Amino acid sequence: RVVDAGCRYGGDEFVAVLPNTDLVHTLTVAERIRQRVALIRLPLRAGLRVDLNYGVATYPADGRTINFILKMSDVRLYASKPKPDQPTGVRRWPRFAVQGLTLDLAGGRAGRLSTEVRDIGYGGLSFTYAGDRVPDRLQGEVVQRYSSEAHPVTIRPVSVVRLRAGRLRVGC
């Protein structure tokens, strides 16, 4: 878009400023950039690939000053980088925690169920679920605090881990 801007921030860090863009759309743009960078092949060494990690932050949900927004983005960048003890190939896309992000699920007879999203990325999200069994398919909305946009989702659980107090951690 004409209103978007990108620049080198320092060393090997770059910043993209995407006015009027919420978290979900920011993840989409960041992933599109990551995929394009992954296609770059350097001619000096055969097979050398370029990769990219990213963190995102939005105004005003993650901060109201440029310094705080950059700090939140940096925190998420480091959270999304692969860890030495993490098996390779576990996730195709980076994920990180975002405070104030909720998943409002359609609860059938029980009405709507709202739960906090534990982490999110371009490829999915995880949340805590109260109940014994998670349905095979869930519908609802992802909502970020201070954002006017809700994003309808239809998700399929791919990982369910039992936590204390009978709750489940669900990865979709």
Residue pairs with C-beta under 8 A, 6 or more apart in sequence:
1 18
3 19
3 20
4 16
4 17
4 18
4 19
5 16
5 17
6 14
6 15
6 16
6 17
7 14
7 15
8 14
9 15
9 70
15 70
15 73
16 29
16 30
16 33
18 25
18 26
18 29
21 29
21 58
22 58
22 144
22 147
22 149
22 151
23 56
23 58
23 61
23 98
23 101
23 120
23 144
23 147
24 142
24 149
24 151
26 56
26 58
27 56
27 120
27 121
27 122
28 122
30 54
30 56
30 122
31 93
31 122
33 52
33 54
34 51
34 52
34 53
34 54
37 50
37 51
37 52
38 49
38 50
38 51
38 52
40 49
40 50
41 47
41 48
41 49
41 50
42 48
42 50
53 77
53 80
53 81
53 94
54 77
54 80
54 94
55 72
55 73
55 74
55 75
55 76
55 77
55 78
55 79
55 80
55 96
56 73
56 76
57 63
57 69
57 70
57 72
57 73
57 76
58 69
58 144
58 147
59 69
60 146
61 100
61 144
61 145
61 146
61 147
62 68
62 69
62 72
62 73
62 98
63 69
63 71
63 72
76 96
76 97
76 98
79 96
79 97
80 94
80 95
80 96
80 121
81 94
82 88
91 121
91 123
92 123
93 121
93 122
93 123
93 124
94 121
94 122
95 119
95 120
95 121
95 123
95 124
95 125
95 126
96 119
96 120
96 121
97 118
97 119
98 117
98 119
98 120
98 144
99 145
100 144
100 145
100 146
101 116
101 117
101 120
101 142
101 143
101 144
101 145
102 114
102 115
102 116
102 117
102 142
102 143
102 144
102 145
103 114
103 115
103 116
103 117
103 125
103 127
103 140
103 141
103 142
103 143
103 153
104 112
104 113
104 114
104 140
104 141
104 143
104 150
105 112
105 113
105 114
105 115
105 138
105 139
105 140
106 112
106 138
106 139
106 140
107 113
112 140
113 130
115 127
115 128
115 129
115 130
116 127
116 128
117 125
117 126
117 127
117 142
118 125
118 126
118 127
118 128
118 169
119 125
119 126
120 126
120 142
124 155
124 158
124 171
124 172
125 142
125 155
125 171
125 172
126 159
126 169
126 170
126 171
126 172
127 169
127 170
127 172
128 163
128 167
128 168
128 169
128 170
129 167
129 168
129 169
129 170
130 166
130 167
130 168
131 168
132 166
134 157
134 160
134 168
134 170
135 157
136 156
136 157
137 154
137 155
137 156
138 153
138 154
138 155
138 156
138 157
138 172
139 152
139 153
139 154
139 155
140 152
140 153
140 155
141 150
141 151
141 152
141 153
142 150
142 151
142 153
143 150
143 151
155 172
156 172
157 170
157 171
157 172
158 171
158 172
159 169
159 170
159 171
160 168
160 169
160 170
160 171
161 168
161 169
161 171
162 168
163 169
